[in-house]
Amino acid sequence: MPETHQRAAPGRALHISTRDLAEAREQGSRNFARHEMRLAPGHRLDFCLDIAAAPHVTVGRLSYGADAKLTVPPMRLCYHVNLPLSGGSAAEQNGTRGESAADRTGTAFVPDAPLRVRWSPDARQYVLRFPRELLEGHAAKLAGLRSPEEVRFDLVFDLSGGTGQALVATAGFLFTELARPGGIAVMPAACRELEAALMTQLLMAVPHQLSPVLHGSPRPTRGSKVREVMDFIDEHPAAATSTADLAALAGVSARALQLGFREVAGVSPGVYLRNVRLDRAHAELSCGTGGSVTEIAARWGFYHPSRFARQYRERFGVLPSETVRGTRP
């Protein structure tokens, strides 16, 4: 009988381990992309996959424990990204070959071409699956495009710099929070924000045809446009979710909106939104009737307690708990 083990992990995570080749192929195909797999002679499979459930983006942590060769037909409906944590892999798509290695390089695969990947026996990677429509729509918002287009990622990209490290850190944070009991898996708004942050960092870290727009210096956004976005944030701080959405609201690229905000407000759109949300949380904590610190923080988009406490103290000079104590008789 196949040596298969499948169990629900804490939160909404799933752990799958098997030494059966057919079972491993089935689980990989079901959760990421249809593929064929074979092992190098003399190797025995030790497949291990942890999957964290998110509304749209699939975040997994995968290892084969063997020299595994995967052949994948065009995925069509999704983009796929591998971020090595140990070991590495060799990949080929669209006539380009490259290698990934932990702390050095990752790989990104586009939907409309077949691909081949060979994992080293010690390889352990975050594996990310992005629905095509979602990622292309997000890229269009960031770039200020009228309509989405295919994102033509480079096959191999740098993980040693700041943007690459931020991408790996966000993937790890999202995975951990989705797997944690009482984490963001039960908070749809939090999931959407973190999915948007992960896509933004992916689009900033991996070179593609829109990179010059995202990294360039666009024409400054008119002050009136910036103030419209500021008014929207002031009126709907819980509804505004990402810089990409705010840029789409203004009809400009994310980079242009960031530059415009720094000229008019002195901070980025993300910091302005965070400050407004901190002000709303402070007002509720000050009145002493809005619930616990954790509940109020989550209501205003702060899902990491220690980070909320640090940002709150930076803005108001006291901890949230001290504000609460000050409201008690």
C-alpha positions in Angstrom: 0.0 0.0 0.0 1.2 3.6 -0.6 2.9 5.3 2.4 0.5 8.2 2.4 -0.4 10.6 5.2 -2.7 13.5 5.0 -3.9 15.6 7.9 -5.3 19.1 8.7 -2.7 21.3 10.2 -3.5 24.1 12.7 -5.6 26.9 11.2 -6.6 26.1 7.6 -3.3 24.5 6.6 -3.0 21.0 5.2 0.0 18.6 5.5 0.6 15.9 2.9 3.4 13.4 2.9 3.9 10.3 0.8 6.5 8.1 -0.8 4.2 7.0 -3.6 5.0 8.7 -6.9 1.4 8.6 -8.3 0.0 10.1 -5.1 2.6 12.9 -5.1 1.9 13.7 -8.7 -1.8 13.8 -8.0 -1.4 16.2 -5.0 0.9 18.5 -6.9 -1.4 18.5 -9.9 -4.5 19.2 -7.8 -3.0 22.0 -5.8 -0.7 23.7 -8.4 -0.4 22.5 -12.0 -0.9 19.3 -14.0 2.5 17.6 -14.6 4.4 14.4 -15.1 7.2 13.4 -12.7 10.0 10.9 -12.7 12.9 10.3 -10.4 16.6 9.8 -11.1 17.7 6.2 -10.9 18.4 5.0 -7.4 16.3 7.8 -5.8 13.3 7.2 -3.5 10.6 9.8 -3.1 10.0 11.6 0.2 7.3 14.0 -0.9 6.2 16.6 1.7 3.7 19.5 1.0 2.2 22.0 3.4 -0.5 24.1 1.9 -2.0 27.3 3.5 -5.5 28.2 2.3 -6.0 31.7 1.0 -9.0 33.0 -1.0 -7.1 33.2 -4.3 -3.4 32.7 -4.1 -2.1 29.2 -3.2 0.9 29.2 -0.8 2.8 26.0 -0.2 6.0 24.7 1.2 7.3 21.7 -0.8 10.1 19.2 -1.0 10.6 15.9 -2.9 13.6 14.5 -1.0 14.9 13.2 -4.3 16.3 14.2 -7.7 12.9 14.8 -9.2 12.2 15.9 -12.8 8.9 17.6 -13.6 7.4 18.2 -17.1 4.5 20.7 -17.1 2.3 21.5 -20.0 1.1 25.1 -20.4 -0.7 26.1 -17.3 -3.0 28.6 -19.1 -4.9 30.0 -16.1 -2.1 30.7 -13.6 1.4 31.9 -12.9 3.7 29.9 -10.7 6.7 31.0 -8.6 9.3 29.0 -6.7 11.3 30.6 -3.8 14.0 28.2 -2.6 14.5 27.8 1.2 17.2 25.2 0.8 18.8 23.4 -2.1 17.8 24.5 -5.6 16.4 23.6 -9.0 17.1 23.9 -12.7 14.3 25.1 -15.0 13.6 25.7 -18.6 10.7 27.6 -20.4 10.4 29.4 -23.7 13.9 28.4 -24.7 15.5 29.9 -21.6 17.3 27.9 -19.0 18.3 28.9 -15.5 19.0 27.7 -12.0 17.6 28.8 -8.6 19.3 28.5 -5.2 18.3 29.4 -1.6 19.0 33.1 -0.8 20.2 33.7 -4.3 17.7 33.2 -7.1 14.0 32.2 -7.6 12.1 31.1 -10.7 8.9 32.4 -12.2 6.8 30.6 -14.8 4.3 32.1 -17.3 1.0 30.5 -18.3 1.3 29.9 -22.1 4.4 27.7 -22.5 5.4 24.3 -21.3 8.2 24.1 -18.7 10.6 21.6 -17.2 12.0 21.7 -13.7 14.5 19.5 -11.9 14.6 19.6 -8.1 17.8 18.7 -6.2 17.3 16.1 -3.4 17.8 18.8 -0.7 15.5 21.4 -2.3 12.7 22.9 -0.2 10.8 25.8 -1.6 7.9 28.1 -1.2 5.7 27.4 -4.2 3.2 30.1 -5.1 0.3 29.9 -7.5 -1.4 33.1 -8.8 -4.6 33.0 -10.8 -3.8 34.6 -14.2 -6.7 37.1 -14.2 -6.0 38.3 -10.6 -2.2 38.9 -11.2 -2.6 40.5 -14.6 -5.4 42.8 -13.2 -3.2 43.8 -10.3 -0.2 44.5 -12.6 -2.5 46.7 -14.7 -3.5 48.7 -11.7 0.1 49.2 -10.6 1.2 50.3 -14.0 -1.9 52.5 -14.7 -2.9 50.4 -17.8 -6.5 50.7 -19.1 -6.7 46.9 -19.6 -4.7 43.9 -18.3 -2.0 42.2 -20.4 0.2 39.1 -20.0 3.1 39.6 -17.6 6.2 38.3 -19.3 8.4 37.4 -16.3 12.1 36.6 -16.6 12.6 32.9 -15.8 15.2 33.5 -13.0 15.3 36.5 -10.7 17.4 37.8 -7.8 16.5 37.0 -4.2 19.6 38.4 -2.6 18.6 42.1 -2.8 16.0 44.0 -0.8 13.0 43.3 -3.1 13.7 39.6 -3.3 14.1 39.3 0.4 10.9 41.2 1.0 9.1 38.8 -1.4 10.3 35.7 0.5 9.5 37.3 3.9 6.0 38.2 2.8 5.4 34.7 1.4 6.6 33.2 4.7 4.5 35.6 6.8 1.4 34.8 4.7 2.0 31.1 5.0 2.5 31.3 8.8 -0.5 33.5 9.4 -2.8 31.3 7.3 -1.7 28.2 9.2 -2.0 29.8 12.6 -5.2 29.1 14.7 -7.1 32.3 14.8 -4.9 33.9 12.2 -5.9 35.8 9.1 -7.5 32.8 7.5 -10.7 33.8 9.2 -10.3 37.5 8.1 -11.2 37.9 4.4 -10.1 41.5 4.3 -6.7 40.7 5.8 -6.2 37.9 3.3 -7.0 40.3 0.4 -4.5 42.8 1.7 -1.7 40.3 2.1 -2.4 38.7 -1.3 -2.2 42.2 -2.8 1.1 42.9 -1.0 2.5 39.6 -2.2 1.6 40.3 -5.8 3.0 43.8 -5.6 6.3 42.5 -4.2 6.4 39.8 -6.9 5.9 42.4 -9.6 8.6 44.6 -8.1 11.1 41.8 -7.6 10.9 39.8 -10.9 11.8 41.6 -14.1 9.1 41.8 -16.8 8.0 44.1 -19.6 6.2 46.5 -17.2 9.2 46.9 -14.8 10.4 50.2 -16.4 6.9 51.7 -15.6 6.9 50.3 -12.0 10.5 51.4 -11.2 10.7 54.5 -13.4 10.1 58.2 -12.7 6.6 59.0 -14.1 5.2 62.5 -14.6 4.0 63.9 -11.2 0.3 63.2 -10.4 -1.8 66.4 -10.1 -2.4 67.5 -6.6 -6.1 67.4 -7.1 -5.9 63.7 -7.9 -3.9 63.1 -4.8 -6.4 65.0 -2.6 -9.2 62.9 -4.2 -7.5 59.8 -3.0 -6.8 61.3 0.4 -10.5 62.2 0.8 -11.4 58.6 -0.2 -9.1 57.2 2.4 -10.4 59.6 5.1 -14.0 58.6 4.3 -13.4 54.9 3.7 -10.3 53.8 5.5 -11.5 50.2 5.9 -12.3 49.9 2.2 -9.0 51.1 0.8 -6.8 48.0 0.5 -3.7 48.5 -1.5 -1.7 51.1 -3.4 -2.6 49.4 -6.6 -6.4 49.9 -5.9 -5.8 53.5 -4.9 -3.8 54.1 -8.1 -6.6 52.6 -10.2 -9.0 54.9 -8.4 -6.9 57.9 -9.4 -6.3 56.6 -13.0 -2.5 56.7 -12.6 0.3 54.2 -12.0 1.2 53.2 -8.5 4.6 54.8 -8.9 3.0 58.1 -10.0 0.6 58.1 -7.1 3.5 57.4 -4.6 5.4 60.4 -6.0 2.3 62.6 -5.9 1.6 61.6 -2.3 5.1 62.4 -1.1 4.8 65.9 -2.7 1.3 66.7 -1.3 1.1 64.6 2.0 4.8 64.1 2.7 4.3 60.3 3.0 3.5 57.4 0.8 -0.1 56.3 0.2 0.4 53.2 2.4 1.7 55.3 5.3 -1.1 57.8 4.9 -3.7 55.0 5.0 -2.0 53.4 8.0 -2.0 56.6 9.9 -5.7 57.2 9.2 -6.4 53.6 10.4 -4.3 54.2 13.5 -6.2 57.3 14.3 -9.5 55.4 14.1 -8.2 52.7 16.3 -6.9 55.3 18.8 -10.4 56.9 18.9 -12.1 53.6 19.6 -9.5 52.6 22.3 -9.8 56.1 23.9 -13.6 55.8 24.3 -13.2 52.4 26.0 -16.3 50.8 24.6 -15.2 49.3 21.3 -13.9 45.8 22.4 -10.5 44.4 23.1 -7.2 45.8 21.6 -6.9 42.8 19.3 -10.5 43.2 18.0 -10.2 46.9 17.4 -6.8 46.5 15.7 -8.2 43.8 13.4 -11.2 46.0 12.6 -8.9 48.6 11.2 -6.6 46.3 9.3 -3.9 45.5 11.8 -3.6 41.8 12.1 -0.1 41.4 13.7 -0.4 42.5 17.4 3.2 43.3 18.0 3.5 45.3 14.8 0.3 47.2 15.7 1.7 48.0 19.1 4.9 49.3 17.7 3.3 51.5 15.0 0.7 52.8 17.6 3.4 53.8 20.0 5.4 55.5 17.2 2.3 57.6 16.4 0.8 58.3 19.8 3.8 57.9 22.2 2.0 55.2 24.3 1.0 51.5 23.8 -2.6 50.6 23.0 -2.9 48.9 26.4 -1.9 52.2 28.1 -4.6 54.1 26.2 -7.2 51.5 27.3 -6.0 51.7 31.0 -6.3 55.5 30.7 -10.0 55.2 29.9 -10.8 53.0 33.0 -12.2 54.7 36.2 
